[in-house]
Amino acid sequence: MAEMTYRRLGRSGLKVSTLSYGSWVTFGEQQGISAVQDSMQAAWDGGCNFFDNAEVYAGGRSETLMGKALKDLGWDRETYVISTKFYWGIVDNVNTKFTLNRKYLTQAIDRSLERLQLDFVDLAYCHRADPDTPIEETVRAMSQMIDQGKALYWGTSEWTADEIRAAYEIAERHHLHKPVMEQPEYNMFNRRKVEKEYARLYEDIGLGLTTWSPLAGGLLTGKYVDGIPDDSRAALKGHDYLKDKLEDDSVVDAIKGVVKIAKELDCTPAQLALAWCASNPNVSSVITGASRVSQVTENMAAIEIVEMITPEIKDRIENLLA
């Protein structure tokens, strides 16, 4: 059995597991504390050292559950990497939702640390760009967060290449902490940002990626080809976009092709999809999600498939997606 590999987060010295574990959708919505703890332990047993979270997930409950699990599991703080993200807000106030202003960021990190029961997070992300706040204000607030020891690195999520470059150049000009990483969606059906828009940033500024939704919301597991199971993500409120995609015959045909290739490689479609994402050398870590321990174990085992993503397999997948 292949062991987990670890990659540098962009040009930083921090190493994160190639496959990581995220709490979006599951923590607080599909899982309670017992299931959270079991799932995190299963990811840990598979070599995962990076656990992704965000203030807004389940209205703060996701951070609370992860914090309690970390305390109960008793892992040494030096051995794992924790992230959180800010922008959406969980308090309904003009200065606490949909913003990256200095007031919000300064207070939001303290609240997240309380819920996580940690002295600091390793990675702090600006969860979306804020057109109403000057980028310099946000850069200074995030840099101060690092200076205060409340976060070690900061980055962005779903920002444009121009916004990321602007933040980097502001930080460089004023000798502030620069953004290190970006967290975009990346999967076989959503590739433009990672493969096109950000292409120059990897070399120019050393941007690292921690990508989300590698299974395209579960589409690439193949489980939706014959209908939507009652206990699946597509059955949850707010995930109607998955149903819409399944009405597209070209999407369904592509999924069937992925299932076929997975059978040839003796792996699951989900493992193939994860390995495909990880085969991109610009990806530092692929964030996985799962509602059951068995899914976590299956996902972590995808590390064995990465070396099977040969140029020939990539070409076949390209033809499916064309």
Buried (B, 14 or more C-beta within 10 A) or exposed (E): EEEBBBBEBBEBEBBBBBBBBBBBBBBBBBBEBEBBBBBBBBBBEBBBBBBBBBBBBBBBBBBBBBBBBBEBEEBEEEEBBBBBBBBBBBEEEEEBBBBBBBEBBBBBBEBBBEBBBBEBBBBBBBBBBBEEBEBBBBBBBBBBBBEEEBBBBBBBBBBEBEBBBBBBBBBEEEEBBBBBBBBBBBBBBBBEBBEEBBEEBBEEBBBBBBBBBBBBBBBBBBBBBEEBEEEBBBEEEEBEEBEEBBEEEEBBEBBEBBBEBBEEBEBBBBBBBBBBBBBBEBBBBBBBBBBBBEBBBBBBBBBBBBEBBEEEBEEBBEEBBE
